[in-house]
Amino acid sequence: MWEALANLRQLAELQSRQSISHGPRFPLQQPIPKGGLGQLPMPPMDIVVNLLKRVRASPPGLFTFVCYFIGISDFSSLCRMVYFPTDDFSDSTFIIVNVGLYYLFLEQHHLTVDNKPLKDEFASHLYTSRINLETALANMSLFMSTKVETVQALLMGTLYTIDVCRPSVAWHLNCAAAQICQTAGFHRRDLSTRNPEEADIKAILFWYTYTTDKALALRLGRAPAIQDWEITIPRTFSFDGILSLETKAVAGTWLNAATLQGQVYEQLFCPAALSQPPAVLAERARLLAAKCRRVEAESYQSREMALSSLEKIGASPLVDVHLKGDEVQLLSTMTLIYRAVPAPEGSPTRFCQECIDTARKACHAHFTCMDLVRKDPHARAIYVHWNLVLTPFAPFFVLFGYVIETSSQEDLQLLKQFSASIEETSDASETMQKLSRLCNIMSNVAALYVEAKSQQVEDQAMVPIGDEFDVYLSQLGLMPVMDSTMGNADDPNAEFGENTQVNQMADWMSGSRNLLGLLEQDISQIGGVQWPPM
């Protein structure tokens, strides 16, 4: 119990010292050689050529779909520009090639099962691509050209930094992409365009930037870089070629989910929203929840159609991971929405029943996804980074708070099961080890808090321990500060009580967001294995 208290105290201290902005972090970057990026060692050319030939002759995988979504039609020609530079190539080209190689080797590493030497070789080339990529990203110019290629490079850098769980870095890159898209007019309808194919690519790039912008804004608690009222192009993706209908349907639900996430921040959690009375926030939340349920139904249909088509052509299972994680993201967003609905008067908890039910449903959906990725550490890392860390995983923090308030044994077991599932991923990366440590601390704290509260009746010596738990949980924003005016409509201070409800919700949101922010910090002082930089 004393260890749990010490860990909780250290978490509170770390959170209080956490900087508002972490800034870009590229731990693998190297000094740029005198001859420029082109002098950095690349993965062997013959291996790259053979893999690209294999990819063209195989069912589509993660690498294929990344190129597809970013509008890269001829990756091989970009590789030739880097491997055989008859002219100077741009930093953007170098970034695109190395992100592409990262996904190429990542997928081959995943698909190689019974050949350890080959698997290790792919891991080595994967690491080389990451070094090159981080070196190039760390040295990108502040003033970049407004070319399609520049946006492609920034977006691929964003995808990579989300994959390795650096949301604050992804925010910097995606904001740069958003600025270029808007400066170059990618978001505006141009009736005079003479190149429909280029217009389609610009629209794809803009909408992909838009979806990531909304998710990262909600995750980091910042206003989105793109505002909906500025957009005049159709709200749709235009894809050609393989699985175009299925891809368009799935991308359309991503777009709808992103719009919803932007509305959740604007209407419920931005500073202006948090100045509204609880009744106003509750009404907004119920309308947003209805929207979320519609998006969930649309997402289910498009996802099942896409998964069926992918299964028929034998596509890579890594693509399935991205698609099936959408349900977890939507349920997490819906949990966040219901957090703004106050519990009925006299309830032992501040969470409404819909919030609790949705949080439980999200956890069970997560367990289903973990069954799909359990055998591969890279697949587990991608799933967790995109679906539990990119979008703030509100269900865990809701259930934690509910257990603290009600001592629910059923939900305590759900917390423990969730923590155990994350512990399975701790071998995948530094971030996964940190997340596992954080979840274990929180679930252990919940269990010991329930135990301490149950023993207070018989053992008064446990009262100070329970009080100490309360202090640290309050500092983390996870324990409500009870106010006697709450729920008393006849009291002249009732308005103050309403403000307290909203303040508690804001503290809870800020606390859970800041705890996830610790994943980008050094938390080695609270114990556990210390990983080398990612």
Order of alpha helices (4+ residues) and beta strands (2+ residues): alpha-alpha-alpha-alpha-alpha-alpha-alpha-alpha-alpha-alpha-alpha-alpha-alpha-alpha-alpha-alpha-alpha-alpha-alpha
